[in-house]
Amino acid sequence: MNIFTMLAAINAWSYVILVVYFAFLVGISVFSHKKSSSLNSFYLSNRGMSGWMSAFAYGTTYFSAVIFIGYAGKFGMFMGLSAVWIGIANGIIGAFLAWKVLAKRTRAMSQAIEARTMPEFFEKRYDSKYLKLYSSLIIFIFLIPYSTSVYQGLAYIIEAAYGIPFVWCVIIMASITAVYLFVGGYFAEALSDFIQGIIMILGVVAMLAFMLNSPQVGWADGFRKLTEMGYGLFPSFQSSGKFIDSPGFTLIIMCLLTSFGIWGLPQSIHKFYTIKDSAAIKRGTVISTIFALVIGGGAYLNGGFAHLFFLAGNPAPAADRVITTMFEQAGMPALLLSFIAVLVLSASMSTLSALSLSSSSTVSIDLYRGYIRKTASDSNVKVLMRCLCIVFIAVSAALAILQIDVIVTLMALSWGTIAGSFIGPYIYGLYSKKVNKVGVYASITFSLVLTLTLILVFGFAETPSGTAFGMVIKKGIGRSPIIGVSAMVSSMIVTPLASLVASKCRPSEKTIKTCFDAVKKNQTA
């Protein structure tokens, strides 16, 4: 067999892997169809998910193509091996601590007040009819750029692995996601997440083994070279420009943004609504932590090798292309590249389905039945939710095809804005009896105003006088990690302060008793 025959065979197997993967997802949707007959089963899987399923659903929603292709490449080039601390922080803070602090209370309270979404939780927890409307609009508006960024990152690596044009990559991924989500609902998402999580773990291990063994890295020799180059495990706080541009400061900001940000994202918190019991939560805490450490740590470690591939005379490409270029230069076999592509597919499609469910539930449950047609039956709402899943996917895919902005900036801005609006009201809602609806309104409003203000401040500060306003905005958005962290910190401060000022607007004693009695009962169970 000559080399051309061998390459043709490998390429054929690559497509076989892709087709089998797609068939698997469609099969899951068909299998799950009967388990999504009611609204609660379609969106919450009747609050009966196991620890394993919930942990993998949480982890695969957490990590998407943006991490593997965008963040890993960008920050690997900027700070080298020290980027791995972002993944470690994601495991310890974004997974372990999040489950410890949020999971039990979320499950108990949401069940006691019959809340199915984050806006509905705010409405019922704080006795405020219009909080649901306000928070719903924020979620729907800002989840679209988040989803768009995932499609972009996903399409880049599929294009590199299979040679399929970028536009068709997006269309195919959107179609498959729409099919299995429309038919199977959350159970289909969770079941596929479990299998996709296994694929992700195997893929990360295979990717790291290959990259460590590549001529550019060479195992321990690669770590030594990077340390000597100044890109070791401990970043410098020195910068040729501003302190906020130093690798050390950037690392701290990214650890905070990506690790605490998930505490306020509705698509992640949703996993706690659906988990079965306290035993499942304990199991899920351990599993999700290990998963996050392996996936997050592995992705950033791989990106940390970037400087070994782009030495003098070999300039680095744009951040979105760093990882795929590394694969090409390392001579990654087509079969392994196709498996890595399925890894990214798994990460992205689970995130996309979670985003689609969260956004569609916001419109159908929170807006449609909450304000437009309050007497709508569960059956009607479920049909609307299914249709809106398709609409959300179509809009996100269309924006991805237009490539309005770079994937890292899109994700950082939307992630930080949503988390900055909700993290304070959500955490205080679980723990404090004194926080009220005024604090929630203040948190959301102040976070939005602060985000817009900082975009303008950074934009004007970093562009010459007379620069076009569009470029000013683009420069300002480039500081989205700092803006997102600032919004989250402000939310934790503004929420209790505003509640204290308007202390008379507390929820009813009945609401407080219902919520905290449920927590107390759950803790003693």
WOFENRA-V539302 format. One record per backbone hydrogen bond with DSSP energy under -1.0 kcal/mol. NH is the residue of the N-H (numbers start at 1). CO is the residue of the C=O. If there is no record, write none. Layout:
# WOFENRA-V539302
nh=NH co=CO
nh=NH co=CO
This chain:
# WOFENRA-V539302
nh=6 co=2
nh=7 co=3
nh=8 co=4
nh=9 co=5
nh=10 co=6
nh=11 co=7
nh=12 co=8
nh=13 co=9
nh=14 co=10
nh=15 co=11
nh=16 co=12
nh=17 co=13
nh=18 co=14
nh=19 co=15
nh=20 co=16
nh=21 co=17
nh=22 co=18
nh=23 co=19
nh=24 co=20
nh=25 co=21
nh=26 co=22
nh=27 co=23
nh=28 co=24
nh=29 co=25
nh=30 co=26
nh=31 co=27
nh=32 co=28
nh=35 co=32
nh=36 co=33
nh=42 co=38
nh=43 co=39
nh=44 co=40
nh=46 co=40
nh=47 co=44
nh=48 co=45
nh=49 co=274
nh=54 co=50
nh=55 co=51
nh=56 co=52
nh=57 co=53
nh=58 co=54
nh=59 co=55
nh=60 co=56
nh=61 co=57
nh=62 co=58
nh=63 co=59
nh=68 co=64
nh=69 co=65
nh=71 co=66
nh=72 co=67
nh=74 co=70
nh=75 co=71
nh=76 co=72
nh=77 co=73
nh=78 co=74
nh=79 co=75
nh=80 co=76
nh=81 co=231
nh=82 co=79
nh=82 co=232
nh=83 co=80
nh=84 co=81
nh=85 co=82
nh=86 co=83
nh=88 co=84
nh=89 co=85
nh=90 co=86
nh=91 co=87
nh=92 co=88
nh=93 co=89
nh=94 co=89
nh=96 co=91
nh=97 co=92
nh=99 co=95
nh=100 co=96
nh=101 co=97
nh=102 co=98
nh=106 co=102
nh=107 co=103
nh=108 co=104
nh=109 co=105
nh=110 co=106
nh=111 co=107
nh=112 co=108
nh=113 co=109
nh=115 co=110
nh=121 co=117
nh=122 co=118
nh=123 co=119
nh=124 co=120
nh=125 co=121
nh=126 co=122
nh=128 co=123
nh=134 co=130
nh=135 co=131
nh=136 co=132
nh=137 co=133
nh=138 co=134
nh=139 co=135
nh=140 co=136
nh=141 co=137
nh=142 co=138
nh=143 co=139
nh=147 co=143
nh=148 co=144
nh=149 co=145
nh=150 co=146
nh=151 co=147
nh=152 co=148
nh=153 co=149
nh=154 co=150
nh=155 co=151
nh=156 co=152
nh=157 co=153
nh=158 co=154
nh=159 co=155
nh=160 co=156
nh=161 co=157
nh=162 co=158
nh=163 co=159
nh=169 co=165
nh=170 co=166
nh=171 co=167
nh=172 co=168
nh=173 co=169
nh=174 co=170
nh=175 co=171
nh=176 co=172
nh=177 co=173
nh=178 co=174
nh=179 co=175
nh=180 co=176
nh=181 co=177
nh=182 co=178
nh=183 co=179
nh=184 co=180
nh=185 co=181
nh=186 co=42
nh=189 co=185
nh=190 co=186
nh=191 co=187
nh=192 co=188
nh=193 co=189
nh=194 co=190
nh=195 co=191
nh=196 co=192
nh=197 co=193
nh=198 co=194
nh=199 co=195
nh=200 co=196
nh=201 co=197
nh=202 co=198
nh=203 co=199
nh=204 co=200
nh=205 co=201
nh=206 co=202
nh=207 co=203
nh=208 co=204
nh=209 co=205
nh=210 co=206
nh=211 co=207
nh=212 co=208
nh=213 co=209
nh=218 co=214
nh=219 co=212
nh=221 co=218
nh=222 co=219
nh=223 co=219
nh=224 co=220
nh=225 co=221
nh=226 co=222
nh=227 co=223
nh=228 co=224
nh=229 co=225
nh=230 co=227
nh=231 co=226
nh=245 co=242
nh=246 co=243
nh=248 co=236
nh=250 co=246
nh=251 co=247
nh=252 co=248
nh=253 co=249
nh=254 co=250
nh=255 co=251
nh=256 co=252
nh=257 co=253
nh=258 co=254
nh=259 co=255
nh=260 co=256
nh=261 co=257
nh=263 co=260
nh=264 co=261
nh=265 co=262
nh=268 co=265
nh=269 co=265
nh=270 co=266
nh=271 co=268
nh=272 co=269
nh=274 co=270
nh=276 co=49
nh=281 co=277
nh=282 co=278
nh=283 co=279
nh=284 co=280
nh=285 co=281
nh=286 co=282
nh=287 co=283
nh=288 co=284
nh=289 co=285
nh=290 co=286
nh=291 co=287
nh=292 co=288
nh=293 co=289
nh=294 co=290
nh=295 co=291
nh=296 co=292
nh=297 co=293
nh=298 co=294
nh=299 co=295
nh=300 co=296
nh=301 co=297
nh=302 co=298
nh=303 co=299
nh=304 co=300
nh=305 co=302
nh=306 co=303
nh=308 co=305
nh=309 co=306
nh=310 co=306
nh=314 co=311
nh=321 co=318
nh=325 co=321
nh=326 co=322
nh=327 co=323
nh=328 co=324
nh=329 co=325
nh=330 co=326
nh=331 co=328
nh=332 co=327
nh=337 co=333
nh=338 co=334
nh=339 co=335
nh=340 co=336
nh=341 co=337
nh=342 co=338
nh=343 co=339
nh=344 co=340
nh=345 co=341
nh=346 co=342
nh=347 co=343
nh=348 co=344
nh=349 co=345
nh=350 co=346
nh=351 co=347
nh=352 co=348
nh=353 co=349
nh=354 co=350
nh=355 co=351
nh=356 co=352
nh=357 co=353
nh=358 co=354
nh=359 co=355
nh=360 co=356
nh=361 co=357
nh=362 co=358
nh=363 co=359
nh=364 co=360
nh=365 co=361
nh=366 co=361
nh=367 co=362
nh=368 co=363
nh=369 co=364
nh=371 co=367
nh=372 co=367
nh=373 co=368
nh=376 co=373
nh=381 co=377
nh=382 co=378
nh=383 co=379
nh=384 co=380
nh=385 co=381
nh=386 co=382
nh=387 co=383
nh=388 co=384
nh=389 co=385
nh=390 co=386
nh=391 co=387
nh=392 co=388
nh=393 co=389
nh=394 co=390
nh=395 co=391
nh=396 co=392
nh=397 co=393
nh=398 co=394
nh=399 co=395
nh=400 co=396
nh=401 co=397
nh=402 co=398
nh=410 co=406
nh=411 co=407
nh=412 co=408
nh=413 co=409
nh=414 co=410
nh=415 co=411
nh=416 co=412
nh=417 co=413
nh=418 co=414
nh=419 co=415
nh=420 co=416
nh=421 co=417
nh=422 co=418
nh=423 co=419
nh=426 co=422
nh=427 co=423
nh=428 co=424
nh=429 co=425
nh=430 co=426
nh=431 co=427
nh=432 co=428
nh=440 co=436
nh=441 co=437
nh=442 co=438
nh=443 co=439
nh=444 co=440
nh=445 co=441
nh=446 co=442
nh=447 co=443
nh=448 co=444
nh=449 co=445
nh=450 co=446
nh=451 co=447
nh=452 co=448
nh=453 co=449
nh=454 co=450
nh=455 co=451
nh=456 co=452
nh=457 co=453
nh=458 co=454
nh=459 co=455
nh=460 co=456
nh=461 co=457
nh=462 co=458
nh=467 co=464
nh=472 co=468
nh=473 co=469
nh=474 co=470
nh=475 co=471
nh=476 co=472
nh=477 co=473
nh=478 co=474
nh=479 co=476
nh=480 co=477
nh=483 co=479
nh=484 co=480
nh=485 co=481
nh=486 co=482
nh=487 co=483
nh=488 co=484
nh=489 co=485
nh=490 co=486
nh=491 co=487
nh=492 co=488
nh=493 co=489
nh=494 co=490
nh=495 co=491
nh=497 co=493
nh=498 co=494
nh=499 co=495
nh=500 co=496
nh=501 co=497
nh=502 co=498
nh=503 co=500
nh=505 co=502
nh=512 co=508
nh=513 co=509
nh=514 co=510
nh=515 co=511
nh=516 co=512
nh=517 co=513
nh=518 co=514
nh=519 co=515
nh=520 co=516
nh=521 co=517
nh=522 co=518
nh=523 co=519
nh=524 co=520
